[in-house]
């Protein structure tokens, strides 16, 4: 089975037990369930792909999603669990075309963001949660006043009860909400306390369920309005400096650093002028921010004058206090962020990147682009004392081995060569034509054989490339390869390609 298509689960350690916290549809179809022991899951699916869960990251993503929904869809959005959100649709559904259309639009939005979702609308939060979790429909609208009848056939797990209460109910033979609702209230409270009765009453709408909506953070912006319109570059630069200092103070108070800032200058004729800057690393240094914005003042066309200027914080990151080394003779590490920001202001952040090695035998997969100041990957956690991997005393192999020279420039994709003359099975080409120009080979080295990654892609089981470093009559050096080993047709069609250029 292809590694990328193997069933995948997320796991976490609870005490001495590792259990499944999330599973893909393929893993669920194979019988894996949330809460199952990891050893049992491996026994069911030997080729199971297991990744560690990230509860803090999931919670942060859910909070950001709740804030976005609160700004756009409903003013009351509540976090009700690790994977549950409550939206109060009172007075807002008609703004989105009604409840049914709002559900469809929300589902499409979440799908575009990469979230798999089930959405239900009911009279109470408890009923909506039960329908979303225990009804098969992806989108469901319960008619007003019908939630009691719709809840009756659902299991008691739909009431969000603790495991101890669920075990007691099952031992008494109470498996559905309808059976629970039919029990006399006084004996139920004496036997189980008020929690079960309260959950049932909340779901049926007999008592309200308290919720605590999230409060989206207010966007940071500073505005300066003018009694008389301004139009000169000197006046714009003066007030821009004042705005930047006020924005830096607001950022410091919020504990944030700017990653993207936008300036909106309102003209007297109603045509706004907009400029923006991006930063490679979060910063609230007013001098640095002002230098970046000042480079783009010439893009503002004041016309008959500007009535107001506003600096908007478009993107930010938490930024605490900078650490100070206690050693007086400590060497300071140069900060490249100001240089990166200056270059990005002139040529754009999309044209700045750095490369990192990737463990792959295929050349075009052995490197990946990263942002110029993206933090390095975290180090692997230390191995336990009894881990067998400690027996390996060899140093790790570098992803780019110095004994295997690679060209300075690797083409985005290999380009096919024409009129290639070469002896099989392992001789370099004597001449070839690339981009309409003929090249005579005077020196060559190779072959270097590279096989396909059969453990990742079944189609590459027999794929083979033979690479050669060649030099033409003008001293230009190229990196070529032949598709196939020159002996077996299953390894390739013997076509030639140019993959890179040496200096």
GUTOR-662787 format. One record per atom (N, C-alpha, C): x, y, z. Coordinates in steps of 0.05 Angstrom, whole numbers, plus 5000, padded with zeros to 4 digits. Example, Ala and Ser with C-alpha at 12.3 -4.5 7.8 and 13.67 -1.06 7.14 Angstrom:
BEGIN
526448865156
524649105156
526449345156
525749555142
527349795143
525850015157
This chain:
BEGIN
501749765000
500050005000
501750255000
500950454985
502350714984
502350835012
504750935020
504951055047
503051295049
502751455028
501051685029
498051605031
497351365023
494551275023
493951105047
495951035064
495550865087
493650995107
492050845121
490250955142
491951105163
490951335172
492451505189
490951565214
492251575237
491051645263
492951825278
491751965297
493352135316
493152005343
495352005358
495351875384
496552055405
495751995430
496952135453
497251935475
499052005494
499551825516
498051925541
496551745552
495051795577
495951605598
497651705616
498951525636
500851335622
500451085625
502150875612
500850765587
498650895578
497150785555
497150985533
497650895509
497551055485
494850995471
493351195464
490751155453
490351335428
488351255412
487751395388
485951635395
486751875386
485152115390
483652215365
484552135342
483252205317
483951995296
482151955277
482651755256
481451845230
482651785208
481651855182
479351665174
477851725153
475651545146
476551265139
478851235126
479850965120
480350805145
481550935166
482050805191
479450735205
477550915205
474950855217
473550625203
473750605177
472550385162
473850125169
476450125177
477849885185
477149795213
475549945228
474749865255
476050015277
477750215270
479150365291
477150585302
477150615328
475350805341
476950985359
475851225364
477051425382
477151305410
479451325423
479851215450
480950935450
481150805427
482250535425
485250535432
486150325445
488950305450
490550285424
492950405424
494450415400
495450135391
495949965411
496749695404
494549545390
492049585399
489749455386
489349565358
489749825354
489549945328
491649835308
494049795318
496149685301
495549395294
494349245312
493548975306
491448965285
489649155284
487549165264
488649245237
490449445236
491549545211
494649555214
496049345205
498949345209
500349585195
499349675172
500649895158
499750165167
498650185191
497450435201
499650645204
498950885195
500751115198
499951265223
501851305241
501251415268
502851675271
501451895278
502652155283
501852245311
503652395324
502852495351
500752715349
498952715368
496852925369
498053185380
496853405373
497653665382
495253805394
494453745419
492053865430
492154165432
494554275439
494754565442
494454705414
495654585394
495354705367
492454685357
491154455363
488354425355
486554625369
487154665395
485554865410
485955145399
488455215392
488955475381
487555515354
487555305337
486155325311
483155355315
482055215335
479155235340
478455515350
480255635367
479655895377
479756105354
481756075336
481956255314
479456235296
478555985292
476155945276
473756075289
473556045316
471256165330
471356465328
473656585329
473856875326
473056965298
473856815278
473056885251
470056865247
468856645258
465956615255
464456835271
465556925293
464257135309
464357395294
466357445278
466557695263
464657695239
464157465228
462757455202
459957335203
459557135221
457056975219
455157025242
456157035266
454457075289
455957205311
454757395325
456257535347
456657355371
455257135373
455456955396
456456685387
459056625391
460256375384
461656275409
461056025416
462055905442
463755655436
466055635449
467655395449
466455195469
465554965459
464154775477
465554505478
468154495471
469554245471
471954255453
473254025449
475654015432
474854035403
472453975395
471653985367
468754075364
467754245382
464954325381
464754635385
463254755367
462655045369
459655085369
458655265386
455855345386
455655625374
453855665355
453255925343
450355985349
449856215360
447056305366
446056445341
444056325327
443056435302
440756635306
440056695331
437856875336
438357145324
436657225305
436857485293
438957515271
440357305264
442457325243
442057145220
440356935222
440056745201
438956875175
437157065178
435957195155
438057355139
440157445153
442257595139
443857415120
443657155123
445156965106
443256795089
440756885085
438956745068
437356525082
437156535108
435656325123
437556115134
436455945152
438055745165
439155545146
437555435128
438455225109
440755335092
440455575081
442555685063
445055755080
444655845104
446955905121
448555655127
447155435132
448555185137
450255095113
449055125089
450555045065
453055225061
452655475066
454955665062
457155615083
456355565108
458255505129
459855245122
458355045113
459654785107
461654825084
460954975064
462755025041
465155185050
464755385068
466955535078
468955365093
467955195111
469755025127
471154825109
469754725088
471154545070
473454675055
473054925047
475255075034
477555115053
477055145079
479155185098
480454915107
479354695097
480554435104
479254295127
476954385136
475654265159
473354085150
473253835160
470953665156
468953725178
466453785171
464553875191
461853745188
460353735210
457553665211
456153895226
453953995215
452654235226
449654165230
448654235253
445854195260
444754445272
442154495266
440754725278
438454615294
438154705319
435954615337
435354845356
433254795371
432355005390
434255045414
435754835421
437554855444
440354765436
442354865450
445154775444
445454475448
444254365470
444554075474
443453915452
441153995441
439953845419
441653865394
442654105388
444254145364
446753975366
448053965390
450453805393
449753505389
447553415400
446853135397
446253065368
444953235353
444353175325
446853175308
448653365314
451153385298
452953135302
452853025327
454652805333
453452525327
450752505331
449652235330
447452195309
447052395292
445352355269
447052325244
446252165224
447952115201
448152355182
446252545183
446252765163
448552955168
449753045147
451953245149
450753515156
448553595144
447253845149
444353775157
443453885180
440853815191
439554065204
437054115197
435454325209
433054195222
432954205248
430654095263
428454305264
425954235257
423754425258
423354525287
422454775290
421954875317
419954705332
420654645358
418954485375
419054185371
420654085351
420753805345
423253665357
424953815371
427453705380
427053485400
424953495416
424453285436
423953015423
422353015402
421752765388
424252665373
425852845362
428252765348
430452665367
430452755392
432452675411
431852395423
429252315424
428452065437
429951825428
430351765402
431751525394
434751535396
435951755403
438851785404
439851655430
442351555430
443551435454
444051645476
444251565501
444651745523
447351885521
449251775505
451851905501
451552185489
449252225475
448852485461
448352715481
447952655507
447452865526
450052975538
452352885529
454952975539
455252925568
454752675577
455052595604
457752475609
458552465635
461052345642
460952045639
463251915637
463251625633
462051475657
462451565681
461251425704
458251425703
457051655696
454151665693
453151495670
454551485649
453751315626
453851015634
455950935649
456050655657
453750585675
452950755694
450750705711
448150675695
447750855676
445250835660
445150585643
447450505632
447450255616
446950005634
447950015658
447449785676
444549755684
443149985684
440249985689
438549935664
439949905641
438449855617
437350095603
438350335611
437450585599
439550655577
438750615552
440550655530
439850895512
437350985512
436551205495
435551445512
435451675499
434551915513
431551895519
430051755501
427251715506
426751555531
428251345535
427951185559
428651345584
430751515582
431551675605
429351885611
428152005591
426152205595
423652085607
423151825603
420751695614
421051625643
423451635654
423851555682
422651775701
421651695724
420751905743
422952085752
422452335754
424552535759
425652505787
424052475808
425052465835
426952235840
426251985833
428151765837
430651805820
430451925796
432751965779
434752155793
433652365806
435452555819
436652435844
435052275859
436152155883
438351945877
437951805854
439851595847
442351695834
442051895817
444351985801
445252275807
443852415823
444452695827
443052875806
443853125806
442453315788
443753345761
446153225757
447553275732
446053155708
445152905710
443852775688
441152915682
439652975703
437153115699
437553395686
439653525695
440153795684
440953785654
442553585647
443353555619
440853495602
439153325612
436653255597
434853495594
434553655616
432853885615
434054105596
436654125596
437954325578
437454245549
437753985543
437353895515
434453935506
432553895525
429753915518
428754205520
430354385530
429554665531
428054745556
428054575576
426554635600
428054835618
430654825617
432355015632
434455115613
435355365616
437355475597
440155345602
441755335581
444455235584
446355485582
447755545604
449555775603
451855735584
452455935568
454755925549
456356175552
458856155546
460656395547
461856445520
460656635505
461656695478
464556795478
465956735457
468656845454
468457135447
470557275454
470757565448
473057605429
472457655403
474757685384
476357935392
478957915390
480658145396
480058375377
480058615388
479558845371
481958895353
481558955328
483759015310
485159265319
487759265317
489359495325
489659685301
488859935305
489160135284
489360405297
490960585285
491260855295
490561045272
489161255278
488161445258
488961735265
489561885245
490062175248
488362325228
486562495237
484962665220
485962945220
485663085197
486863345194
484663555191
485063785204
483164005201
483364125173
485764125162
486164215135
487563995119
486763945094
488063725079
491063775076
492563565076
495463575071
496063445045
498263535032
498863425005
501863405000
503563525017
506463515012
507663265023
509763165010
511162925021
512162965049
513063215055
514163265082
512063235103
509663345098
507463325117
506563035120
506462885098
505662605100
507662445116
510262495111
512362355126
512262425156
511662675163
511462755191
509262615205
506862615194
504662485207
504862175206
506162075186
506661785185
508461695208
510561865215
512261795237
510661805263
508861995266
507162005290
505361755292
504261675270
502461435270
504061185277
506461165266
508060925272
508760905301
509461125314
510061115343
507661045359
505261145352
502861065366
502160775361
502660675337
502160385332
504060215348
506660295350
508560145366
507760135395
506760355406
505760345434
503460155437
501560155418
499259975420
500159685417
502159635401
503259355398
504559275424
506059445437
507459375462
505359325484
503259485484
501159435505
499759175500
499459085475
498058835469
499958595469
502658645472
504558425471
504858295444
504458455423
504458355396
506758485380
507458355358
509358465339
508058455312
508558655296
507258675269
508658505249
507058365233
508158215210
507158335184
504958475185
504058625161
502458865169
503059095156
501759345163
500759475137
498359595139
497259735116
496660025124
497260215105
496660495109
494460575089
492360695100
490160795083
490061095087
490461245065
490361535065
487761625050
485961755064
483461845053
483762115039
483262125013
483362374998
480762525000
480862784995
478462954997
476362874975
477262754953
475462674932
474362394936
474862274959
473762004965
475261774953
477561814941
479161594930
481361524949
481161304964
483261244984
485861144971
488061214983
490661124975
491660914995
492660684984
493460465002
496260374995
497860335016
500460205014
500660005037
502459815034
502759615055
505659505055
506459405078
509059285081
508759015096
510558835090
510658585105
513358555118
513458405140
515958375155
516558075157
519058005154
519957725156
519757625185
519957805204
519757725232
518157935247
516657845267
514958035282
516658255294
515758505292
517358725302
515358955310
516159105330
514759355337
516759585341
519059565327
521059775328
520060005311
519360235322
518260455305
520160555284
522760565290
524660655270
524660475246
524660215251
524760025229
522160035213
519960045226
517360055212
517160305195
518060535207
517960785192
519760775167
522060655169
523860645145
522460495123
521160275130
519860105109
517560255096
515960395113
513660545102
514560785086
516660915095
517561155082
518561105053
519460855048
520360785021
518060785001
515560775011
513260754993
511461004994
512461215006
510861465007
510361564979
512261514960
511961624933
509661484918
508661264929
506361124916
503661264923
503761444943
501261584950
500861824932
498561844920
497862074903
495862244919
496762464931
495062614948
492762764934
493062814908
491062954894
490663234905
488163304913
487563564925
488063564955
489063344966
489763344994
488563095008
489763035031
488862805047
487362905072
485062785077
483462855101
484362695125
485262445122
485962275145
487862065136
489361955155
491161735151
490761535173
490661275165
490261065185
492260845180
493560755201
495260515200
493760285212
493560065196
492059825204
494159605209
493859465231
495459215236
493958985222
495058885200
493658675185
494458395194
496758365205
497658105215
499658145237
499457985258
501258015281
501957745293
503957745310
504757505325
505457595353
505057415373
505957485400
508957555401
509657765415
512357845416
512957945445
514557785459
515157855487
517658025488
518758045512
521158205516
523558055505
525458205495
527858085484
529757995506
530857755505
532757665526
535357815524
536557865547
539158005549
541257805560
543457785545
545557595554
546957725579
547357565599
548657665624
551657705621
552757585600
555657625595
556257875580
558158035590
558758285577
560358245551
561858015550
563557965527
562257775507
559657735510
558257555492
558057675464
558357505444
558257595416
555257615408
554657845396
551857885387
551557755360
549357605357
548757485331
547457685313
548457725289
547257925271
544357855265
542658065266
539758025260
539358095231
538457895215
538057935187
535358035180
533558055200
530758135194
530658415181
532058615191
531958875177
532858865148
534958715142
535858685115
533758545097
532558335108
530558185093
528158365088
527258525108
525058705104
525658915083
528059025083
528759225064
528759115035
529858875032
529858745005
527058674997
525358585015
522658505009
521058755001
521558985013
520159225005
520759304976
523059234967
523859304939
523059094919
523458844925
523058634905
520758444912
519658464936
517458294944
518358054960
516757974980
517457754997
517457484982
515757474961
515657224946
518257154932
520057344928
522557294914
524857234934
524257214959
526257154979
525556894992
527556714993
527156465006
529856345013
529856125028
532255975033
531455675029
533555515025
533055235019
533755065043
532354845046
532954655067
533154375054
534954205063
535153935052
532753765060
531953595042
529853395047
530953115041
530352935059
531452665056
529952525033
531252525009
530152404985
532352354966
532152124952
534152054931
533552204905
531152274900
530452414875
531252704877
532952804859
534053074862
531953294865
529853284849
527853504850
526253504876
526453284892
525053264917
526953304941
529553344936
531553344957
531853624969
530353814961
530554094972
527754214972
527354384991
524754524993
525254815001
523654994990
523855274996
522555345023
523755525038
522755615064
522855925064
521156045081
521456335084
524356405094
525256645087
528156705093
528756695123
526856755140
527456755169
525656565184
524656355170
522956165183
524556025205
523455975229
525055855250
525855565242
528155475251
529055205244
527254995258
527354755247
525654545258
526654475286
524654395302
525354315330
526954065330
528754055350
530453815353
528753585363
529453345354
528053105363
528453065393
526352965407
526652925436
528752715441
530152725464
532252535471
531052255473
532652055465
531851775466
531951675495
530251485501
530251365527
532651185530
533351115555
535750955560
535650685547
533250565545
533050295534
532250295504
532450525491
531650535462
533850405446
533050215428
534950065412
536350245392
535250485385
536550655366
539150775377
539550745404
542150835415
544450655408
543850415398
545950235391
547350315365
546050485349
547350585325
549250815331
551850755329
553850955336
554751115311
553751055288
554651195264
553351475263
554951665252
553951935249
551751935227
549752105230
547652115210
548752205183
547752085162
548652155135
547552435127
549152605115
548052865107
546252835083
544052995082
542152965060
543453035033
545353225033
546853295009
549753205013
550352975002
552952855007
555152994991
557453075003
559453214988
560753054966
560652784967
561752624946
559952604922
557552714923
555752704901
555152984892
556853104875
556553384867
553753434854
552653654860
550153734849
550454004835
548954064814
549354314800
548354554816
549554784810
548755024824
545855094818
545055054793
542355124785
540954864776
538854794789
537154564782
534654674769
534054574745
531654664731
529154584746
527054744742
524554694756
523454414749
523754334723
523154064715
525153984693
525953734691
527953654671
526853714643
528653804625
527953874598
529053654579
527353564561
528153344543
530253434523
532153254517
534253304497
533653154471
534653274450
534153154423
536853074411
536752894392
539052804376
541352724394
540852554413
542952464432
544252224420
546952224420
548551994411
550051894435
549451644443
550751524466
550651214463
552751084472
552850794471
551650674497
550150464493
548850324516
550750104526
550650034552
548550124571
549450344589
552050414591
552950604612
554850814602
554750884576
556551094566
555251364565
556751574570
555651844569
555051924540
553452134537
552852224509
555252354497
555452324470
557652454455
556752724444
554252744438
553053004431
550053004436
548953244439
546153274444
545253544435
542653584432
541453844425
539553924447
539954164457
538254274478
537354554471
534754594470
533554854463
534454944436
534654754417
535354814390
538354854385
540054834405
542954874402
544354604405
546154544387
547654294388
550154324405
550754114421
553054114439
554653854434
557353894431
559153674429
560453624456
560353384467
561453314493
564353254490
566053384506
568953334506
569853194531
568453234553
569053094578
566453004591
566552774606
564152674619
564952504643
563252494662
563652334686
560952204693
561051944700
558551804708
558651514698
556551374701
553951464711
553651444741
551851614751
550851594779
547951494778
547451264788
544851144785
543051214809
540651304802
538651384823
536151224817
535151084837
532750924834
530351084844
527951004835
525551134845
524951054874
523351224887
522651174915
520250984916
520850724913
518750524911
517250494937
518450574960
517050544985
514950774989
515050974971
513051184972
511051164950
511951094926
510251084903
510650824888
508450664886
508650404873
509550434843
508850654830
509550694802
512550724798
514050774819
516950814817
518550564825
517250334826
518550094835
520950024818
520750054792
522949984773
524150234760
523250464767
524350704754
527250744761
528850814740
531750844743
532651084726
534551234738
535851454723
538851414725
540251454702
543151464702
544051744696
545351874716
546152154713
549052174704
549652384687
552352434678
552952734681
555452794688
556453064688
558153094662
557353274645
558653304619
559553584615
561553624597
562653884590
562753894560
561754124549
561754144519
564254284510
564354334483
566754444471
567254734480
565254874491
565655144500
566255164530
566554934543
567154934572
564654944590
562254934579
559854934595
559154654605
558454644630
558054384643
555054344650
554054104644
551254044647
550953784663
548553754674
547853514689
545553374673
546153144661
544253004644
543452744657
541252634649
540652354657
539052214635
539451954635
537951774617
535751634632
533351624622
531151484636
531451194629
532251034649
532550744646
535450664649
535850404654
538650304659
539950214634
538650234610
539850154585
539749854579
538549694597
538349414593
535449304594
533949414614
531149314617
529249534610
527349474593
525449674584
523549774606
523249604627
521349684648
522449914665
525049964664
526250174680
526050444667
525450464642
525250724628
525350694598
524650914584
524450904555
527050994542
529251034556
531851114546
531951394535
529951564542
530051844534
531951994552
533052214541
535052374555
533852644563
534852744586
533852994597
536153154609
535953414608
537853594622
536453694648
537853654670
536653714696
537953944710
540354014704
541654234718
544154334704
545154564713
547454694701
549454754723
551954684718
554154744737
555155034731
556655134750
557755404747
559855424725
